[in-house]
Amino acid sequence: MGLTRLQIRRLDKPSYTIDPSQLRRYNLDNLIFNRVHSDPHWPGHQRMIDERIPDYIRNPKPGYTHIDFALEEAAWTLHDTYNGTFAHSRIPKFRKPVAEFDHDLAQIPFEVEAPAKMSSYVKRAAKLFGASMTGICSVNSNWIYSNVDIPEYCNMAIVIAIEMEPEGIATSPAIPAAAATGVGYSRMAFVLALLGEFIRNLGYDAIQCANDTGLSVPLAIDAGLGQLGRHGLLITPEFGSRVRLCKIFTNMPLQVDKPIDFGVTEFCCRCKLCVEACEVDAISSTDEPTFTSTCKSNSPGVLKWPVNSERCYEFWCDNGGDCSTCIAVCPFTRRTFNHIPFDSEAFWSNSNQQATR
């Protein structure tokens, strides 16, 4: 299903629909990755995504070789090892300042006189540090996990989207796609750490978050980065859903961005490519979105196509790595790049050609 030129409208309020009688803050314990350890009533309990890797290495197939798994594990390195990724306060420096005195810019408060101009500084810094998209919104407490607290004075959210490599994502569900995801998270760690320190250097608080603390997708919608798709992910005009999201909560005075609408909901009502491509029928095939949930890990009270994340996770465990097929086949994603190698051999061949130029 093709897409013509997107018509983007700025809105006064987000494009999603909520039911106040059902809406309640999401409990972090219901996140599928936490239920792996806490929910013995679910077949995915105690299953690990990497549990089948030794079997695949002993009996390799294209996209599931030792080289592919080595690439995927390396991709997560910065995200999984850098302690400053999710800092809520000043990150300790490895190297002392050259000067005899130990200066701290945070002790020299910067007065923000024009929030709009400060927002442009923040977005420019985020771009320099590696963000693909940045939006700003007021913090809606409905999107903060019910068992997590952030200071009320941190009432601004800087939401960042990190582009994932199209050639890697296109190989899904093969392991190079999982590597592209891991690189997205490691780039996220880099951007969060640097942007958080930029904010602290100006005397303001910064709470750096990935999937923790609050729901990233509705915050990204509030910040004008995109809309919710049938597959439960953010769809952006620039990259489709080929992005990873993170955010920083802060008390810095900033100007918020308006939400956008470019026809995602109407398109998803007709298009069911992600439904057809999903190997475990985890994506709803109904014509219209609903308030009805399909599993315990769905957030309540928002009109959407619910995704059965239990089936997703169990497939990841069988697959030996996470899956991005619904991202790869989405027409909004595919319009953002031309060459689509759908197998791992093409992925490695393409990389070798680029490396020898």
C-alpha positions as CSV (number, residue, x, y, z in Angstrom):
1,M,0.0,0.0,0.0
2,G,1.7,3.2,-1.2
3,L,1.8,6.6,0.5
4,T,1.5,9.9,-1.2
5,R,3.2,13.0,0.2
6,L,2.3,13.4,3.9
7,Q,0.2,16.3,5.0
8,I,1.2,17.2,8.5
9,R,-1.2,19.2,10.7
10,R,-0.3,20.8,14.0
11,L,-2.9,20.1,16.7
12,D,-3.9,21.9,19.9
13,K,-4.3,18.5,21.7
14,P,-2.9,15.0,21.1
15,S,-4.5,12.8,18.4
16,Y,-5.1,9.9,20.8
17,T,-8.5,9.3,22.5
18,I,-8.8,8.4,26.2
19,D,-11.6,7.0,28.3
20,P,-11.3,8.8,31.8
21,S,-13.3,6.0,33.4
22,Q,-10.7,3.4,32.3
23,L,-7.5,5.4,32.2
24,R,-5.1,4.7,35.0
25,R,-1.4,5.0,35.4
26,Y,0.5,2.0,34.1
27,N,2.1,-0.2,36.7
28,L,5.8,-0.9,35.8
29,D,5.4,-4.4,37.2
30,N,3.1,-5.2,34.2
31,L,5.9,-4.4,31.7
32,I,6.5,-7.6,29.8
33,F,10.2,-7.7,30.7
34,N,9.4,-7.5,34.4
35,R,6.7,-10.2,34.2
36,V,9.4,-12.6,32.9
37,H,10.6,-12.7,36.6
38,S,7.4,-12.0,38.5
39,D,4.4,-13.7,36.7
40,P,4.5,-17.5,37.1
41,H,1.0,-17.8,35.4
42,W,2.4,-16.7,32.0
43,P,4.2,-19.3,29.8
44,G,7.0,-16.7,29.2
45,H,7.9,-16.7,32.9
46,Q,11.6,-17.3,33.4
47,R,12.2,-17.5,29.6
48,M,15.2,-15.5,28.3
49,I,15.6,-14.0,24.9
50,D,19.1,-15.4,24.5
51,E,18.2,-18.9,25.7
52,R,18.4,-20.5,22.2
53,I,21.6,-18.8,21.0
54,P,23.9,-21.8,21.7
55,D,21.5,-24.0,19.6
56,Y,21.6,-21.5,16.7
57,I,25.4,-21.3,16.8
58,R,25.7,-25.1,16.7
59,N,23.2,-25.3,13.9
60,P,23.5,-21.9,12.0
61,K,21.3,-20.6,9.3
62,P,21.5,-17.3,7.4
63,G,20.9,-14.5,9.8
64,Y,21.5,-16.7,12.9
65,T,25.2,-17.4,12.8
66,H,27.9,-16.8,15.4
67,I,28.8,-13.6,13.5
68,D,25.3,-12.3,13.6
69,F,25.0,-12.9,17.4
70,A,28.4,-11.3,18.0
71,L,27.2,-8.2,16.2
72,E,23.9,-8.1,18.1
73,E,25.6,-8.4,21.5
74,A,28.2,-5.8,20.7
75,A,25.5,-3.4,19.6
76,W,24.1,-3.2,23.2
77,T,27.5,-2.5,24.8
78,L,27.1,1.2,25.7
79,H,23.5,0.9,26.8
80,D,24.3,-2.1,29.0
81,T,27.6,-1.0,30.5
82,Y,27.7,2.7,30.9
83,N,26.5,3.8,34.4
84,G,25.8,7.3,33.3
85,T,23.1,6.3,30.9
86,F,20.2,6.7,33.3
87,A,21.7,9.3,35.7
88,H,19.4,11.5,37.7
89,S,22.3,13.7,39.0
90,R,25.7,14.8,38.0
91,I,27.8,12.1,36.3
92,P,31.2,11.7,38.0
93,K,34.1,12.6,35.7
94,F,36.8,10.1,35.0
95,R,39.3,12.9,34.3
96,K,39.8,15.9,36.6
97,P,39.8,19.4,35.2
98,V,43.2,20.7,34.0
99,A,42.8,23.9,36.1
100,E,43.9,23.9,39.7
101,F,40.3,24.5,40.8
102,D,37.5,22.0,40.3
103,H,34.8,24.2,38.6
104,D,31.2,23.2,38.4
105,L,29.1,25.1,35.9
106,A,26.0,23.9,37.7
107,Q,26.9,26.2,40.6
108,I,26.5,29.2,38.2
109,P,22.8,29.3,37.5
110,F,21.7,30.2,34.0
111,E,18.5,32.2,33.9
112,V,16.2,31.3,31.1
113,E,14.6,34.5,29.9
114,A,13.0,33.1,26.7
115,P,11.8,29.4,26.9
116,A,11.3,29.3,23.1
117,K,15.0,30.2,22.5
118,M,16.1,27.8,25.2
119,S,14.1,25.0,23.5
120,S,16.0,25.7,20.3
121,Y,19.3,25.4,22.2
122,V,18.2,22.1,23.7
123,K,17.2,20.7,20.3
124,R,20.4,21.9,18.7
125,A,22.5,20.2,21.4
126,A,20.5,17.0,21.1
127,K,21.1,17.0,17.3
128,L,24.8,17.5,17.9
129,F,24.9,14.6,20.4
130,G,23.2,12.3,17.9
131,A,19.4,12.7,18.3
132,S,17.4,12.2,15.1
133,M,14.3,14.0,16.3
134,T,13.6,16.0,19.5
135,G,10.3,17.3,20.8
136,I,9.2,18.9,24.1
137,C,6.0,18.6,26.0
138,S,4.6,19.2,29.5
139,V,4.6,16.1,31.7
140,N,1.3,14.4,31.8
141,S,1.3,12.4,35.0
142,N,-1.0,9.8,33.4
143,W,2.1,8.6,31.5
144,I,4.4,8.2,34.5
145,Y,4.4,4.6,35.9
146,S,2.1,4.3,38.9
147,N,4.9,2.9,41.1
148,V,7.5,5.5,40.1
149,D,7.8,9.0,41.3
150,I,9.5,12.0,39.8
151,P,9.6,15.5,41.4
152,E,6.6,17.6,40.6
153,Y,8.8,20.5,39.6
154,C,10.3,18.4,36.8
155,N,7.3,19.3,34.7
156,M,9.0,19.3,31.2
157,A,9.8,16.3,29.1
158,I,12.4,16.4,26.3
159,V,11.5,13.4,24.1
160,I,14.2,12.1,21.7
161,A,13.9,9.7,18.8
162,I,16.9,7.7,17.6
163,E,16.9,6.4,14.0
164,M,17.7,2.7,13.5
165,E,19.6,1.6,10.4
166,P,17.1,0.7,7.6
167,E,19.2,-2.2,6.1
168,G,19.5,-3.9,9.5
169,I,15.8,-3.5,10.4
170,A,14.8,-4.8,7.0
171,T,16.3,-8.3,7.8
172,S,13.9,-8.9,10.6
173,P,13.3,-11.3,12.3
174,A,17.0,-12.3,11.6
175,I,19.6,-11.2,14.1
176,P,21.1,-8.2,12.2
177,A,17.7,-6.5,12.9
178,A,18.2,-7.1,16.6
179,A,21.7,-5.6,16.2
180,A,20.2,-2.4,14.7
181,T,17.9,-2.2,17.7
182,G,20.8,-2.6,20.1
183,V,22.7,0.2,18.3
184,G,19.6,2.4,18.7
185,Y,19.7,1.8,22.5
186,S,23.4,2.4,22.7
187,R,23.1,5.6,20.8
188,M,20.2,6.5,23.1
189,A,22.6,6.0,26.1
190,F,25.1,8.4,24.5
191,V,22.6,11.1,23.7
192,L,20.9,10.9,27.1
193,A,24.2,11.2,29.0
194,L,25.5,14.2,27.1
195,L,22.2,16.1,26.9
196,G,21.6,15.4,30.6
197,E,24.9,16.9,31.5
198,F,24.3,19.9,29.2
199,I,21.1,20.6,31.2
200,R,22.9,20.2,34.5
201,N,25.7,22.5,33.4
202,L,23.1,25.2,33.2
203,G,21.9,24.6,36.8
204,Y,18.8,22.5,36.1
205,D,17.7,19.0,37.0
206,A,17.8,16.2,34.4
207,I,16.2,12.8,34.9
208,Q,17.4,10.5,32.0
209,C,15.1,7.7,31.0
210,A,14.7,5.0,28.3
211,N,11.8,2.6,28.8
212,D,11.8,3.2,32.5
213,T,10.0,5.8,34.5
214,G,7.2,6.5,32.1
215,L,5.5,5.5,28.8
216,S,7.6,6.8,25.9
217,V,5.0,6.6,23.1
218,P,2.3,8.9,24.5
219,L,5.0,11.4,25.7
220,A,6.4,11.4,22.1
221,I,2.9,12.0,20.7
222,D,2.5,14.9,23.2
223,A,5.8,16.3,22.0
224,G,4.8,16.3,18.4
225,L,7.1,13.5,17.1
226,G,4.4,11.3,15.6
227,Q,1.3,9.2,16.1
228,L,0.4,5.8,17.4
229,G,0.3,3.0,14.9
230,R,-1.6,-0.3,14.7
231,H,1.5,-2.1,15.9
232,G,1.6,-0.2,19.1
233,L,4.6,1.9,18.2
234,L,5.2,5.5,17.4
235,I,5.1,6.4,13.7
236,T,7.0,9.5,12.6
237,P,6.8,11.4,9.3
238,E,10.6,11.3,9.0
239,F,11.4,7.6,9.7
240,G,8.1,5.8,10.1
241,S,8.4,3.6,13.2
242,R,12.1,2.9,12.6
243,V,13.1,4.8,15.8
244,R,13.9,4.2,19.5
245,L,12.6,6.6,22.1
246,C,14.0,8.1,25.2
247,K,13.3,11.1,27.3
248,I,14.7,13.6,29.9
249,F,12.4,15.1,32.6
250,T,13.6,18.5,33.7
251,N,12.7,21.7,35.5
252,M,14.2,23.9,32.8
253,P,11.7,26.4,31.4
254,L,11.0,25.3,27.8
255,Q,8.4,26.0,25.1
256,V,6.3,22.9,24.3
257,D,5.7,21.6,20.8
258,K,2.2,20.9,19.4
259,P,1.1,17.4,18.6
260,I,0.8,16.4,14.9
261,D,-1.6,14.4,12.8
262,F,-0.6,13.1,9.3
263,G,-3.3,10.5,8.9
264,V,-1.8,7.5,10.7
265,T,-5.0,6.3,12.4
266,E,-7.1,6.5,9.2
267,F,-4.3,4.7,7.2
268,C,-3.9,1.9,9.9
269,C,-7.6,1.3,9.7
270,R,-7.2,0.2,6.1
271,C,-3.6,-1.2,6.1
272,K,-3.0,-4.5,7.8
273,L,0.5,-5.3,6.5
274,C,1.9,-5.6,10.0
275,V,-0.9,-8.0,11.0
276,E,-0.2,-10.2,8.0
277,A,3.6,-10.1,8.6
278,C,3.5,-10.9,12.3
279,E,4.5,-14.6,12.7
280,V,2.5,-15.0,16.0
281,D,-0.6,-13.0,15.3
282,A,0.2,-10.5,18.1
283,I,-1.3,-7.5,16.3
284,S,-5.0,-6.8,16.3
285,S,-6.7,-7.3,12.9
286,T,-9.9,-5.3,13.8
287,D,-10.8,-2.5,11.4
288,E,-11.2,0.0,14.2
289,P,-9.2,0.6,17.4
290,T,-10.7,-0.4,20.7
291,F,-10.5,0.2,24.5
292,T,-10.4,-3.6,25.1
293,S,-7.0,-5.1,26.2
294,T,-5.6,-8.4,25.0
295,C,-3.1,-9.1,27.8
296,K,-2.0,-7.9,31.2
297,S,0.8,-5.8,29.7
298,N,-1.5,-3.5,27.8
299,S,-2.0,0.0,29.2
300,P,-5.8,0.7,29.9
301,G,-8.0,3.6,28.9
302,V,-6.5,4.6,25.5
303,L,-8.2,3.9,22.2
304,K,-5.8,1.7,20.2
305,W,-5.2,-1.6,18.5
306,P,-3.9,-3.7,21.5
307,V,-0.8,-5.7,20.9
308,N,-0.3,-9.1,22.6
309,S,3.2,-8.5,23.9
310,E,3.1,-11.9,25.6
311,R,3.2,-13.6,22.2
312,C,5.8,-11.1,21.0
313,Y,8.2,-11.9,23.9
314,E,7.8,-15.7,23.5
315,F,8.6,-15.4,19.8
316,W,11.7,-13.4,20.7
317,C,12.8,-16.2,22.9
318,D,12.2,-18.8,20.2
319,N,13.9,-16.5,17.6
320,G,17.1,-15.9,19.7
321,G,16.6,-12.1,19.4
322,D,14.0,-9.4,19.3
323,C,11.8,-8.9,16.3
324,S,11.2,-5.7,14.2
325,T,9.1,-7.2,11.3
326,C,6.1,-4.9,12.0
327,I,8.5,-1.9,11.8
328,A,10.1,-3.2,8.6
329,V,6.9,-3.8,6.6
330,C,5.1,-0.6,7.7
331,P,4.5,1.6,4.6
332,F,5.4,4.7,6.7
333,T,8.8,3.1,7.4
334,R,9.4,1.8,3.9
335,R,8.8,5.2,2.4
336,T,11.9,6.5,4.3
337,F,14.5,4.4,2.4
338,N,14.8,2.9,-1.0
339,H,17.0,-0.2,-0.8
340,I,15.3,-3.0,1.2
341,P,17.5,-6.1,1.5
342,F,15.1,-8.7,3.1
343,D,17.8,-11.3,3.9
344,S,20.9,-11.3,6.1
345,E,23.2,-12.2,3.1
346,A,22.2,-8.9,1.5
347,F,22.8,-7.1,4.7
348,W,26.4,-8.3,5.0
349,S,27.1,-7.9,1.3
350,N,25.8,-4.4,1.4
351,S,28.0,-3.6,4.4
352,N,31.1,-5.0,2.7
353,Q,30.5,-3.0,-0.4
354,Q,30.2,0.2,1.6
355,A,33.3,-0.6,3.6
356,T,35.5,-1.0,0.4
357,R,34.5,2.3,-1.2
